[in-house]
Amino acid sequence: MKKTFVSSMCALLWLGCGGNPTPVEDAARTASTAEQALPCADCDTGSAEADVPGTHGYEIELPIWQGNFVPPEWEVYCPETVGCLIRPRSGASMANMDWRGGNVLYNVQETHLPYLAAGLAQGNGYQVLGHVTGFFTNIQPGKVRGSVQFETSPGDLRPNVQDEVVLALQTYNGTAWTDAAVRSLPLSVFFYGEVEALLPPNTPVRMEIRMRQRPDWARSAYFTAVRLFGAQCYPDFSNNASCL
């Protein structure tokens, strides 16, 4: 059941909850949180700690598809012949799409909706394309999962390269963000990837999206979805209030 965030409701995984110790700005009002029962579409299903279908919790989703929820530094315009596009008001060729609260896609170019195209510069390392940030509230360690969906050009693929995209779940230790779980994935034209970890309760958490640069040309990732999910605890008072 989808529901829009209300500031007075302290959701499971949400920057806007009162007393949040994260060192970032208040959460963007344009993002939303949704109660979910999500299976893991891309995670381990064969181990003793495999994902349990129907895990309940809350999710932060960047409003990529919603042109009326763009940050004030951006504008949507709709020429009659080409449909609606989004561009920086400054006139720059690219800028950060910053919804505040640590929720941002970097180096976004003028793009046809419903995509947001993040540009990668030429180089030999990894470039950070975005973050989605929250605060994991629970009474015991629980599952947090980040997921990303984007498209890219067939000409940008390199066969047999298994670490073109790196997804990292990070926690904040009071001084810096550090990786708690990292997953390296091959690139595909229609890319979807997930990373998950069992994290301690009451923890600032974010997902970082990294992509390998090319030394010989720039390229783009056309985002359609970026999400951060946290499992919700239902206390079992017949069993020392552990989570069901």
C-alpha positions in Angstrom: 0.0 0.0 0.0 1.6 3.2 -1.2 1.4 6.3 1.0 2.9 9.7 0.8 5.2 10.8 3.6 3.6 13.0 6.3 6.2 15.0 8.4 4.5 14.0 11.6 4.8 10.3 10.9 8.2 8.9 11.8 8.7 6.2 9.1 11.1 3.3 9.5 13.6 4.6 7.0 13.3 8.3 6.6 15.5 11.4 7.2 12.5 13.6 8.3 12.0 11.9 11.6 12.6 14.1 14.7 15.9 13.6 16.5 17.7 12.2 13.5 21.5 12.4 14.1 22.5 12.3 10.5 24.8 15.2 9.4 22.7 16.2 6.4 20.0 18.6 5.7 16.3 17.9 6.3 14.7 15.4 3.9 13.2 16.7 0.7 9.5 17.0 0.9 9.3 15.7 -2.7 10.5 12.2 -1.9 8.0 9.6 -0.6 8.0 6.6 1.7 5.9 3.6 1.0 4.9 0.6 3.1 6.0 -2.5 1.1 6.1 -6.2 1.0 9.1 -6.7 -1.3 10.8 -9.9 -2.5 14.5 -9.5 -3.4 14.6 -9.6 -7.2 18.4 -9.8 -7.5 19.8 -11.1 -4.2 21.0 -14.4 -2.8 18.3 -17.0 -2.5 20.3 -20.1 -1.9 22.0 -19.6 1.5 20.7 -20.1 5.0 20.4 -16.2 5.3 18.6 -15.9 1.9 15.9 -13.3 1.4 12.5 -14.1 2.8 9.7 -13.3 0.2 7.2 -10.8 1.6 9.6 -8.9 3.9 7.7 -5.8 5.1 9.1 -2.4 5.6 9.4 1.2 4.3 11.0 2.6 1.2 12.4 5.9 0.1 12.2 6.4 -3.7 13.7 9.4 -5.5 10.9 11.1 -7.5 12.6 10.6 -10.9 9.3 10.2 -12.8 7.6 13.2 -11.3 8.4 16.4 -13.2 6.3 18.5 -10.8 8.6 17.5 -7.9 11.9 18.8 -9.3 14.2 20.9 -7.1 13.9 24.7 -7.5 17.2 24.9 -9.4 15.5 22.9 -12.3 12.7 23.5 -14.7 10.4 21.3 -16.8 9.5 22.6 -20.3 7.4 21.0 -22.9 7.9 21.9 -26.6 5.0 20.8 -28.7 7.0 18.6 -31.0 9.3 16.7 -28.6 7.5 16.2 -25.3 8.6 17.3 -21.9 12.3 17.9 -20.9 14.1 18.9 -17.7 17.0 21.3 -17.5 19.0 23.4 -15.1 17.7 26.9 -14.7 21.2 28.2 -14.6 21.7 27.3 -18.3 24.6 24.9 -17.4 24.9 21.8 -19.5 24.7 19.7 -16.4 24.1 20.1 -12.6 23.3 18.1 -9.5 19.6 17.1 -9.1 19.5 17.6 -5.3 16.3 16.8 -3.4 18.1 17.7 -0.2 18.6 15.5 2.8 21.4 13.5 1.1 19.2 12.5 -1.8 20.9 13.5 -5.0 21.9 12.5 -8.6 25.1 14.1 -9.8 25.9 15.7 -13.1 22.4 15.4 -14.5 22.0 16.6 -18.1 19.1 18.1 -19.9 16.9 15.0 -20.4 13.6 13.9 -21.8 11.3 12.8 -19.0 10.7 10.2 -17.5 14.5 9.7 -17.5 17.2 11.6 -15.6 20.6 11.3 -17.4 23.7 11.4 -15.2 26.9 12.1 -17.2 30.2 10.3 -16.6 33.4 12.2 -17.4 36.3 10.5 -19.1 38.7 8.9 -16.6 40.3 5.8 -15.2 38.4 5.4 -11.9 34.9 5.2 -10.6 32.6 8.2 -10.5 29.8 8.6 -7.9 26.5 9.0 -9.7 24.1 9.4 -6.7 23.1 8.9 -3.2 19.8 8.0 -1.4 19.9 8.6 2.3 17.8 7.5 5.3 17.8 6.5 9.0 17.2 2.9 9.9 15.0 2.6 13.0 14.4 -0.8 14.5 14.6 -2.6 17.9 17.2 -5.1 16.6 19.5 -5.5 13.5 17.5 -5.6 10.3 17.7 -5.7 6.6 18.4 -2.6 4.5 18.4 -2.8 0.7 19.2 -0.3 -2.0 18.2 -0.8 -5.6 18.9 1.1 -8.9 17.5 0.9 -12.4 18.8 2.8 -15.4 19.5 2.4 -19.1 22.6 3.0 -21.2 23.8 2.8 -24.8 24.8 -0.6 -26.3 28.0 1.0 -27.4 28.9 1.6 -23.7 29.0 -2.1 -22.9 32.3 -4.0 -22.5 32.0 -7.9 -22.5 33.1 -9.9 -19.5 33.6 -6.9 -17.2 32.0 -7.7 -13.9 32.5 -4.5 -12.0 31.3 -1.7 -14.2 28.7 -0.7 -11.6 29.4 -0.7 -7.8 26.5 -0.3 -5.3 27.5 0.4 -1.7 25.4 0.6 1.5 27.2 3.0 3.8 26.7 3.9 7.5 27.8 7.1 9.3 30.2 6.7 12.2 30.0 10.3 13.4 32.9 11.4 11.3 32.6 9.8 7.8 30.5 7.5 5.7 32.0 4.0 5.4 31.0 1.0 3.3 28.9 -1.7 5.1 28.2 -3.8 2.0 29.5 -3.5 -1.5 28.3 -5.3 -4.7 30.0 -5.1 -8.0 27.9 -5.8 -11.1 28.3 -6.0 -14.9 26.7 -3.2 -17.0 23.7 -3.9 -19.3 21.6 -1.8 -21.6 18.7 -2.2 -19.2 20.5 -2.3 -15.8 18.9 -3.3 -12.5 21.0 -4.0 -9.4 20.5 -4.4 -5.6 22.8 -4.4 -2.6 21.6 -5.3 0.9 23.0 -5.7 4.4 22.0 -6.6 8.0 22.5 -3.3 9.8 22.3 -2.4 13.5 19.2 -0.4 14.7 19.1 3.4 14.8 21.7 3.8 12.1 22.2 6.6 9.5 22.4 4.8 6.2 22.8 5.6 2.5 23.3 3.9 -0.8 26.1 5.1 -3.1 26.0 4.5 -6.8 29.3 4.2 -8.6 30.1 3.6 -12.2 33.4 2.9 -13.9 34.7 5.7 -16.2 36.2 5.2 -19.6 39.5 6.8 -20.5 38.5 7.3 -24.2 35.0 8.8 -24.0 32.2 10.2 -21.8 28.9 8.4 -21.4 25.6 8.6 -19.5 23.3 6.6 -17.3 19.6 7.2 -17.8 18.0 6.7 -14.4 14.4 5.5 -14.0 14.4 4.3 -10.3 16.5 4.7 -7.2 15.2 3.2 -3.9 16.3 2.5 -0.3 14.3 -0.1 1.6 14.4 -0.9 5.4 12.7 -3.9 7.1 10.0 -3.1 9.6 9.9 -4.9 13.0 6.7 -6.4 14.3 7.4 -7.2 18.0 6.5 -10.7 19.2 5.7 -10.0 22.8 5.3 -13.8 23.5 9.0 -14.1 22.6 10.9 -11.4 24.4 9.5 -8.8 22.0 11.8 -10.0 19.2 10.7 -9.3 15.7 8.4 -11.6 13.9 
